[in-house]
Amino acid sequence: MKIVSRNEELLRDALSCIPQSSSRTSLSSYNKLIRFEDISAAAFKIQCGVQKTPCMYSRLSKQYGMDIYIKKEFLQYTGSVKERGVLYLLTSLPQDQQRKGVIVASDSNFSMAVAYHASELRIPVFVIMSTSTSPARVKMCREYGAMVISYGTTAKDSQMHARRLAQENGYLYLEEEDSAVYLSGLGTVGLEVYEQVPKLEAVIFPAGGHCGLLAGSAAALKHLNPHISVIGVESESFPVLQRSLKAGHPIEDQACSNHHFYGDVSGLCFGSNSLQLTGKLVDKVVAVREEDVLISMLKLLEYERATVDAEGAIGLAALVAGKLPELKGKRVAIVICSGNLELHLLQQCIARALTLDNRVCRFSLVLSDCPGDISKLLEILAREEARVLDIKQEHMFVTSGLFTVEVTCTVETRDKIHTAQLRNALLERYPTATWMER
């Protein structure tokens, strides 16, 4: 958690390792790596304010040849694990600062958590959002109890306005960073997973730029059992953490600015504390493709009835992509940390995932424009147990000959094998059929 305002010194009484400077590069000078005692203290202090989420055996276990346990952090009130770090920070604020209030400037899961828990603690809370923020996010933040102000066309405009308001009114400006307070709160996930899964052998976390959950939980897990493998997963498109580890310092490449689909996973690497903990305690960091993340989202929806976003699904994506063969036969927990996916994006993601998983396919063929020919095609599809999603006929622009019709059909199948069987059956009856590849 980065604290940026003239009130920074107020947090020193909570934990002496909070930075007194707003500079990214100065964090390592002031912050100390968190101890297990810090995480235990956080767990005690926030136990009544956040959910102790279930960590349940998954039906996906048989598919991947290991015992998989899903830690369902998306069941937190705001749909995100960020609540743990936020609540611990807010409860550690001095009373005079709680009376003055706090201010944030983003539409992230972090801001949603601040809005909710500050309201619950009766701390005045202001959220500055750009005018491009989705109406659903604005509405949600207001329902949590925050005063939401739309300002500027970019996130940078909102942040500058929030800092100005903090200086003028004595609010504490909060920006997600990696202080010991915040990491200790997030690290309570590691404590719970260890307690909930007997004989635990590995835990998979989302990584990327905002790797506080990975770093804090690794500190807890490695203290309890150094033999537990801790693994981080990030996107191939934004390998922020891997590049930062290789460079030995947090990278500042602006090309890694937050991506709408990936959210915090694509953000800039936000501090040396998380990076140091990750380098010392995390066993492996792997990167996965967007296609694997989408299929992971689909599998979690089907098998766990869990509607999650990319950040929540990226841990399972490492298994979908076959990036962790060493976990075969082991007992593995996957932390599903976030479920805040906007409805229009959810629809697009699921539709695309079905296509990527070879369960929705499309073909076209030319038939004579005679009664009964379409019926024969539908009979073949029914015999092959394919579900017709859409069928279109084109008469006017067909170039194959007079009195013919081009039929384009979209169908749903069970899996890749079923799709291949359907394709063979259609080609046997219609040799000129064209199969449209995804």
N, C-alpha and C positions, 0 to 999 in steps of 0.2 A: 504494500500500500504506500503510495507516495503522498506525503502530506505537504502541501504547498500553500503557505500563508504566513502572516506575521505571528500566528498562534502555534507554530510548530513546537515550540518549547513546552507546550502544555502536555504533550504526550510523553515527555521524558519520565514522568512519575509512573506511567503505566509499565513501560519496558525501556530500560536505558539504551537499548540498541536501535531505537527509532532514529532515522537520519535527521539532522538539523538543516540540511540543505536540499533544495529542490533539484539539484543537478544529478543526472543519471550517473555520471562518472564518479561521483563522490560517495555513492552508497557503500562501496566496499570499505571506505575509510571509517564509517560510523556503525555499520551493521555487523553484528557478529552472527555466525552460523547458529541456528536455533538448536536448542538442546531438547532431549526427550522430556525433561521436566517442564519446558515451556508448552509442549504439546499436551501433556497431561493436565496442566493448569487450564489450558484453553478448553479441553474436553469437559472439565468440571464446570467451568463458568458458562458455557453455552448449552449445556445439556437440556435445559428447559426451554430453549428458544429455537432449536432446530430439530428436525426429525432424525431419529436413529433409523436410517433407511434399511430395508431388508437387503440381504445378500443371499440370493436364492439359487439353488441348483437349476440349470437351464437345460431345456430339451435340445438345445443346439449341441450338447456334449457329444452325442453319437455321431453327428456329422463331421466333427473335427478330431475325434479320437482322443479326447481328454475330458476330465471332469471340469466343466465350466460353471462358475458361480457369477451371477450378475449383481453387482452392487448398484442399486437403483437410486442414485443421487438426484435423478430428474424428478423424484417424488417430493423434493423440498417444496415449500409453499410457492416460491417464485420460479420453480423449475430448474434450479441451478445449485451446484455445490458452492458457489461463491458466497452463499449465505453464511457459511461457517466462519470464513475469515472476516467478513464484514461485521457480523455480530460481535465477534471477539474484540475487534477494534472499537466499535461504538460503545460497548460496555466498559471499555478501559479509559474512555475520555473523562477528564475532570468534569465535575458538575457544572462549573461556570461555562465551560464550552458546550456542554449539552444544552444549556439554556439558550445560548446564542444560536446554535444550529450548525448544520453542515451543508455543503453544496457540491454537486457533481455535474459533469458535462459530457454525457454520452448516452447512447441508447443500448448499452451493453447489458449483459447479465449482471455485471458488477453494480451498475447504476440501479437496476431493478431491485437488487438485494438491499442496497443502501436505502432506497425509497421505502421499502417495506419495513425493515427492522428499525430504522430511525423513527418512523411513525409509531411503531409498536412501543418504542422506548420513550415516546413523547418528546423526541428531539426534532425541532424544526428542520425540515429537509427541503432543499430546492434542487430541481433537476433542470439543467439547461440543455435543450435539444435543438438541433438544426431544423430548418423548415422542411428538409427532405426526409426526416424521420417518418416512418410509417405511422398512420393514424392509430393502428392497433397498439403499438408500443407506447404512444403518448397516452392513450386511454388507460392502458394497464398501469402505468406509473401513477396516474392520477388516482386510480382506484386503490392503489397501495397506500395512498395518503400524502403523496408528495405534492408540492407546488411546482408544476411543470411550466417552464417558460420557453417558448420557441424563439430562437434568435439565430440569425445568420444562415447562410446557405451551405456552410461546410462545418465539419467537426471542429476545425481550428478556430473558426469564428465563435462557436459556442464556448470553447475552452477559455478563450481570451475574455469573453464577457463574464464567465463564471469567476475567473480570477479577480476581475475588477470588482465584482459584487462582494467577493470574500474580503478584499482589502477595505472596501468602503463600509461594510456592515459587521465585520468581525466574525463572519462565518469561517468554518474550517473547510478549505477546499481539498477534496479527496480525489485522488487519481490512482487507479490500480497500480500497485508496485509490489515489491517483494521484501518489505520489512519483516522483522521477526514476528510481530503481532499477527500480520496477515498470514504468513506461512504457517505459524503455529495453529491458527484456526483451521486452515485447509488440511493440515497434517492429521487432524482428528479422524479423517477418513481412513488413514492407514491403521489407526488404533482399532476402529470398528471392524474393518475387514479381518484383521488378525484374530479378533475375538469371535467373529461369526463363522469363520471357515477353519475347521480343525485340519491339521496337517497341511497347511497352505504351502505351496511350493513356488508360486509365481503370481505377480499382480501386474496387470496391464493398465496404463493410464494414458489419457490424451496428453500430448506434449505441445510442440509449437512454441510461439513466442511467449505466451503466458503460461509458463510451466510451473507455477507455484504449487498447484495440486500435486504434480509429480515430485517436486523437490521436497515439499513438506511431508508428504506421506512416506517418501523414501526414508526420511530421517526417523520416522516412527518405526517403520517395518524393519529396517536394518538394525535398530537398537534391540528390538524384540527377538529377531532371528536373522543373523547376518547371511544365512543360507537361502533366504527367500529371494528369488530373482525379481527385480523391479525393472519394468520395461516401459519406455515411452514411445508413443506413436504420433507422427506428424504427417502432413501432406507432402507429397513429392513436389507439388507446385510451390510450396513455401517451406523449404527445409531450414527454417530459421534456427532451431535449436542445434541441429547438426553443424551448421555453418558457424554458429557462435562457439560451440565446443571446440571446433577445429581451430578457430581464430584465437581462442583463449579469452575472449571478451564479448560482451553483448554487441551484436552487429546493429548498425543504424541504417541499413539499406531501405530506402523509402519504397522500393518495389514490393516490400513485404507489408505494406499497409493493409489494414483489415479488409478482407474479402467478404462480400455479402453472404456467400454460402458458408464459408468456413468460420466466420466470426473471429473469436479470440485466438483460434489455432493459427491463423495467418498473421497475427500481430507482430510488431517488433519485439525482439527479445528485451524484456523490460528491466533487467537488473542483474548485478553480479552475485547477489546472494543466492538466487535460484540457480544460476549457472554454476557456482561453486558446489552447491549441494548436489546438483545433477552430475557434475563431473566426478565427484567423490563417491556417490552412493548408487547411482543408477547403472544397472548392468548393461543395458542396451537401448539404443534409440533407432527405430526403423521408420521408413517413409512409405506411404501407400498412395495409390492412384485415386482419383476422384471416382472412377467406376467402382472400385472396391468399397468406398465409403457409401455410395448409393445402395449397393447390394446389401451392405451391412444394415443400413436403415430399414430396408425392406424385410430382412430376416428378423430384426428386433420387433418390428411391427407384427409380423406373422407369428413368431414363436413366443414372444414375451408380452405381446399386446402393449408394446412400449413405443410411443410416438416421440422420437428423439431427433435432434438436429445433427449436423455434421460433427460437431465437437463431441456429442454424446456417442456417436456411432463409430468414431475413428479407432477406438481400441479394438473392437471386434473386427474391423476391416483388416487388421494385421493378420488375423487368422483366415479370413476370407481370401486374402492375397497369398497365403502360404508362406508368409515371411518369418514364421516362428516354428519351424519343424521340430526344434529341440524340446518343445512343450508337449509333444505327443505322449499320452499316458500319464500326464501329470495333473495335479489339482491346481487350477488356475482361476483367479478372480479377475473380472474385467469391470472397471469403474465406468458406469454410464453417467456422465456428469451433468448433462444438460438436455432439456427437452423443449426449448423455446424456438420452435419452428413456425413461421408464419404460414397460414393456411394455403395461400396461393403457391408458396414455395413447396409446401408438403405435397400438393397435388402434382407439381412438375417432377419432383424427386421420385415419387413412387412410380409414376408413369415411365420415367426414364429407366428406373431400376428394373422394372418388369421386362423392358426391352433388352437391357444389358444381360439379364439372367436368362435370356432365350425363352421367355414365357409369353411374350406378345410378339407376333411376327406378321409380316405383310407379304402378299404375293399378288401378281397380276397375270391374267391370261386372256386369250381372245377366244370367244365362243361365237358360233353362228347364232344369228338373231331369230331363233326358232323357239316356239313354245316348248318348255320342258328342259332346255339345256341348263338354265340356272338351277332348276330343281335337282338335276343330276349332280351338279357341283355340291349343292347343299347336302345331298344324301351321302356323298363321300366324306364331307366334313363331319357329319353326324356319326357315321360309322367309325371314323377315327377319333371320335370323342373330343373334337376341337370346338371351342365355344366361339361363335361368330360375334365380334364386337362391332364391326362396321363392314358394309358392302356397298360399292359404288359401281355404276355402269356408265360408260362413255360411248355414245353413238356417233356424234358429229365429227370428231377429230381422229377417228380410227383410220390408219393408213394400210391396214392389212387386206382390205377388200370390202366390197359391197356386202350389205346385209350381215355384218358382223358387229359384235359388241365387245369392248374391252372391259373386263371385270377386275376391279381391285378390291381385295378382301383383307381385312385385319382380323386375326383370330388369336385366342388365348389358348395356351397349352400348359401341360403340367410341369414340364422341365425340358432340358436340352434333348434328352433321348426321345421324348414324345414329339418334339418339334422335328427331329430328323425322320421319324417314322411318317409323320404327316407329309413332309416334303417328298419322300420317296413315293408315297401313294399318289400324290398329285402329279408328279412327273411321269409316273407309269400311265396315267390316264390322259394327261395333257403335257406332252413332251416339250412344248414351247413355253410352258409356264415360266415366268420370271420371278425369282425369289429376291426380295429386296433386303439387302444386308443392312444391319444397324450401323 
